Amino acid sequence: MKNLFSFLTVLVAIFMLASVVTAKSHSGRDDSSKFNDRDKVKWSIEKVRDATEKYKNVNRAIKDGYAPTDFFVPNMGFHYVKEKLVDGKVNALTPEVLLYVPTKKGLKLVGVEYLSTDVRSSLFGRTFDPANTEAGIPPSLHAWIWERNPDGMFTPFNPKIGNGPGGETGTHQGH
């Protein structure tokens, strides 16, 4: 009887440990598999909108660690980057970059950008765009979740964004 009790105790402990390990693996940054189904893109984008809605207020983004870059990228906007997220893992709900454009009322959130040091990264059933090694930009994927892009949701450049604050033109060698 004592051996049976010991065996059951060990079995319960192993089951609990396996549950904790499984829970930890599902709560980490890499949730790309559930957001990588082309048939669930609408569902995925709604989840990303829900997760990033708070960043419509740029001050909230800054408070949460997104740092502004000092230049406007034509047809993309200003990039606010959370550098500690740039690694080999992606999480659709915590993008590495938030994209903003200036308006008369302040900065407007228009999209997100995912960056990864893993060249095999993909989300929404799409492989990341190749790295731009000259500019030091790792593989990336843009998602125009707050401003429609007539060229496609995941196309890097959005012609509706324009060339710069105030309408000036310019080029950017980065993206």
C-alpha beads as a LAMMPS data file, in Angstrom:
LAMMPS data file: protein, C-alpha beads

175 atoms
174 bonds

1 atom types
1 bond types

-500.0 500.0 xlo xhi
-500.0 500.0 ylo yhi
-500.0 500.0 zlo zhi

Masses

1 110.0

Atoms # bond

1 1 1 0.000 0.000 0.000
2 1 1 2.854 2.359 0.877
3 1 1 4.521 1.632 -2.486
4 1 1 1.273 2.350 -4.336
5 1 1 0.908 5.674 -2.507
6 1 1 4.524 6.602 -3.330
7 1 1 4.015 5.628 -6.957
8 1 1 0.834 7.735 -7.210
9 1 1 2.571 10.694 -5.543
10 1 1 5.427 10.525 -8.057
11 1 1 2.966 10.136 -10.932
12 1 1 0.957 13.184 -9.799
13 1 1 4.180 15.201 -9.393
14 1 1 5.320 14.288 -12.914
15 1 1 1.904 15.212 -14.340
16 1 1 1.950 18.577 -12.512
17 1 1 5.492 19.305 -13.714
18 1 1 4.516 18.476 -17.300
19 1 1 1.514 20.813 -17.004
20 1 1 3.709 23.659 -15.747
21 1 1 6.249 23.150 -18.544
22 1 1 3.471 23.083 -21.151
23 1 1 1.873 26.230 -19.718
24 1 1 5.210 28.045 -19.726
25 1 1 5.893 27.098 -23.323
26 1 1 2.499 28.490 -24.347
27 1 1 2.916 31.725 -22.410
28 1 1 6.306 32.644 -23.878
29 1 1 6.933 35.106 -26.716
30 1 1 6.732 32.614 -29.538
31 1 1 3.056 32.093 -30.356
32 1 1 3.574 32.177 -34.101
33 1 1 1.960 28.807 -34.761
34 1 1 -1.570 29.857 -33.823
35 1 1 -1.162 33.086 -35.827
36 1 1 0.355 31.394 -38.856
37 1 1 -2.750 29.963 -40.508
38 1 1 -3.713 31.723 -43.772
39 1 1 -7.337 30.666 -43.168
40 1 1 -7.413 32.538 -39.848
41 1 1 -5.904 35.864 -40.908
42 1 1 -9.048 37.873 -40.120
43 1 1 -9.223 36.318 -36.654
44 1 1 -5.502 36.957 -36.120
45 1 1 -5.684 40.597 -37.204
46 1 1 -8.624 41.221 -34.846
47 1 1 -6.555 39.801 -31.980
48 1 1 -3.616 42.056 -32.925
49 1 1 -5.941 45.072 -33.083
50 1 1 -7.277 44.233 -29.622
51 1 1 -3.732 43.874 -28.257
52 1 1 -2.439 47.111 -29.801
53 1 1 -5.496 49.353 -29.380
54 1 1 -3.933 50.881 -26.261
55 1 1 -1.063 52.127 -28.432
56 1 1 -3.327 54.498 -30.317
57 1 1 -2.081 56.752 -27.534
58 1 1 1.613 57.110 -28.394
59 1 1 2.421 58.028 -24.783
60 1 1 1.223 54.577 -23.706
61 1 1 3.574 53.011 -26.276
62 1 1 6.488 55.026 -24.906
63 1 1 5.544 54.083 -21.340
64 1 1 5.554 50.416 -22.381
65 1 1 9.083 50.664 -23.804
66 1 1 8.595 51.573 -27.456
67 1 1 11.249 54.145 -28.363
68 1 1 10.714 56.601 -31.219
69 1 1 13.094 56.710 -34.141
70 1 1 14.116 60.153 -35.295
71 1 1 13.077 59.929 -38.933
72 1 1 9.962 59.443 -41.030
73 1 1 10.172 56.520 -43.453
74 1 1 8.303 57.376 -46.673
75 1 1 5.185 55.243 -47.156
76 1 1 5.631 53.745 -43.670
77 1 1 5.729 56.483 -41.043
78 1 1 7.579 56.888 -37.784
79 1 1 8.815 53.651 -36.231
80 1 1 8.577 53.125 -32.465
81 1 1 10.762 50.147 -31.607
82 1 1 10.848 47.925 -28.546
83 1 1 14.388 46.617 -29.009
84 1 1 14.264 43.962 -26.292
85 1 1 11.647 42.127 -28.386
86 1 1 13.936 41.836 -31.424
87 1 1 15.160 38.260 -31.193
88 1 1 14.477 34.963 -32.908
89 1 1 10.925 34.692 -31.552
90 1 1 7.793 36.470 -32.681
91 1 1 4.518 37.060 -30.936
92 1 1 1.711 38.487 -33.032
93 1 1 0.267 40.216 -29.973
94 1 1 3.491 42.044 -29.062
95 1 1 4.964 43.494 -32.252
96 1 1 8.530 44.766 -32.147
97 1 1 7.580 48.003 -33.955
98 1 1 4.575 50.338 -33.955
99 1 1 4.052 52.588 -37.005
100 1 1 2.678 56.126 -36.613
101 1 1 1.901 59.025 -38.935
102 1 1 1.471 62.659 -37.942
103 1 1 -1.993 64.207 -38.124
104 1 1 -3.419 67.547 -36.999
105 1 1 -4.523 65.783 -33.784
106 1 1 -1.130 64.155 -33.114
107 1 1 0.392 60.823 -34.042
108 1 1 -1.927 58.150 -35.412
109 1 1 -1.198 54.424 -35.128
110 1 1 -1.415 52.914 -38.622
111 1 1 0.303 49.556 -38.419
112 1 1 2.783 47.232 -36.804
113 1 1 6.003 45.633 -37.913
114 1 1 7.462 42.354 -36.762
115 1 1 11.238 41.885 -36.691
116 1 1 13.101 38.652 -36.101
117 1 1 16.685 37.504 -36.107
118 1 1 15.450 34.122 -37.393
119 1 1 15.366 34.137 -41.216
120 1 1 12.677 31.421 -41.149
121 1 1 10.132 33.558 -39.264
122 1 1 6.564 33.751 -40.459
123 1 1 3.198 35.016 -39.249
124 1 1 -0.277 35.058 -40.773
125 1 1 0.845 32.354 -43.198
126 1 1 3.483 34.664 -44.675
127 1 1 7.238 34.438 -44.580
128 1 1 9.035 37.557 -43.345
129 1 1 10.610 39.857 -45.927
130 1 1 14.378 39.287 -46.245
131 1 1 16.789 41.223 -44.060
132 1 1 18.309 44.441 -45.330
133 1 1 21.846 43.843 -44.105
134 1 1 23.122 47.177 -45.457
135 1 1 20.681 49.042 -43.239
136 1 1 21.005 46.582 -40.341
137 1 1 17.334 45.586 -40.508
138 1 1 16.523 41.939 -39.749
139 1 1 13.786 39.990 -41.540
140 1 1 10.488 41.837 -41.126
141 1 1 6.772 41.701 -41.770
142 1 1 4.524 44.753 -41.866
143 1 1 0.822 44.549 -41.030
144 1 1 -1.324 47.578 -41.851
145 1 1 -3.944 46.837 -39.235
146 1 1 -5.080 50.418 -38.553
147 1 1 -4.719 51.986 -42.030
148 1 1 -5.801 50.096 -45.126
149 1 1 -3.034 49.512 -47.634
150 1 1 -4.370 49.351 -51.219
151 1 1 -1.309 47.248 -52.133
152 1 1 -2.106 44.624 -49.477
153 1 1 -2.223 44.188 -45.711
154 1 1 1.329 42.786 -45.521
155 1 1 3.059 44.846 -48.211
156 1 1 5.927 46.840 -46.662
157 1 1 5.105 50.197 -48.206
158 1 1 1.703 51.868 -47.979
159 1 1 1.024 54.548 -50.623
160 1 1 -1.712 56.052 -48.417
161 1 1 0.923 57.040 -45.831
162 1 1 2.763 59.534 -48.033
163 1 1 6.353 60.614 -48.232
164 1 1 6.769 62.480 -44.999
165 1 1 5.279 64.709 -42.364
166 1 1 3.825 67.785 -44.013
167 1 1 3.888 66.081 -47.415
168 1 1 7.583 66.539 -48.225
169 1 1 9.171 63.888 -50.355
170 1 1 12.208 61.859 -49.540
171 1 1 13.743 58.447 -49.838
172 1 1 14.888 55.975 -47.284
173 1 1 17.504 53.333 -47.836
174 1 1 16.379 51.159 -44.916
175 1 1 13.302 49.090 -45.592

Bonds

1 1 1 2
2 1 2 3
3 1 3 4
4 1 4 5
5 1 5 6
6 1 6 7
7 1 7 8
8 1 8 9
9 1 9 10
10 1 10 11
11 1 11 12
12 1 12 13
13 1 13 14
14 1 14 15
15 1 15 16
16 1 16 17
17 1 17 18
18 1 18 19
19 1 19 20
20 1 20 21
21 1 21 22
22 1 22 23
23 1 23 24
24 1 24 25
25 1 25 26
26 1 26 27
27 1 27 28
28 1 28 29
29 1 29 30
30 1 30 31
31 1 31 32
32 1 32 33
33 1 33 34
34 1 34 35
35 1 35 36
36 1 36 37
37 1 37 38
38 1 38 39
39 1 39 40
40 1 40 41
41 1 41 42
42 1 42 43
43 1 43 44
44 1 44 45
45 1 45 46
46 1 46 47
47 1 47 48
48 1 48 49
49 1 49 50
50 1 50 51
51 1 51 52
52 1 52 53
53 1 53 54
54 1 54 55
55 1 55 56
56 1 56 57
57 1 57 58
58 1 58 59
59 1 59 60
60 1 60 61
61 1 61 62
62 1 62 63
63 1 63 64
64 1 64 65
65 1 65 66
66 1 66 67
67 1 67 68
68 1 68 69
69 1 69 70
70 1 70 71
71 1 71 72
72 1 72 73
73 1 73 74
74 1 74 75
75 1 75 76
76 1 76 77
77 1 77 78
78 1 78 79
79 1 79 80
80 1 80 81
81 1 81 82
82 1 82 83
83 1 83 84
84 1 84 85
85 1 85 86
86 1 86 87
87 1 87 88
88 1 88 89
89 1 89 90
90 1 90 91
91 1 91 92
92 1 92 93
93 1 93 94
94 1 94 95
95 1 95 96
96 1 96 97
97 1 97 98
98 1 98 99
99 1 99 100
100 1 100 101
101 1 101 102
102 1 102 103
103 1 103 104
104 1 104 105
105 1 105 106
106 1 106 107
107 1 107 108
108 1 108 109
109 1 109 110
110 1 110 111
111 1 111 112
112 1 112 113
113 1 113 114
114 1 114 115
115 1 115 116
116 1 116 117
117 1 117 118
118 1 118 119
119 1 119 120
120 1 120 121
121 1 121 122
122 1 122 123
123 1 123 124
124 1 124 125
125 1 125 126
126 1 126 127
127 1 127 128
128 1 128 129
129 1 129 130
130 1 130 131
131 1 131 132
132 1 132 133
133 1 133 134
134 1 134 135
135 1 135 136
136 1 136 137
137 1 137 138
138 1 138 139
139 1 139 140
140 1 140 141
141 1 141 142
142 1 142 143
143 1 143 144
144 1 144 145
145 1 145 146
146 1 146 147
147 1 147 148
148 1 148 149
149 1 149 150
150 1 150 151
151 1 151 152
152 1 152 153
153 1 153 154
154 1 154 155
155 1 155 156
156 1 156 157
157 1 157 158
158 1 158 159
159 1 159 160
160 1 160 161
161 1 161 162
162 1 162 163
163 1 163 164
164 1 164 165
165 1 165 166
166 1 166 167
167 1 167 168
168 1 168 169
169 1 169 170
170 1 170 171
171 1 171 172
172 1 172 173
173 1 173 174
174 1 174 175
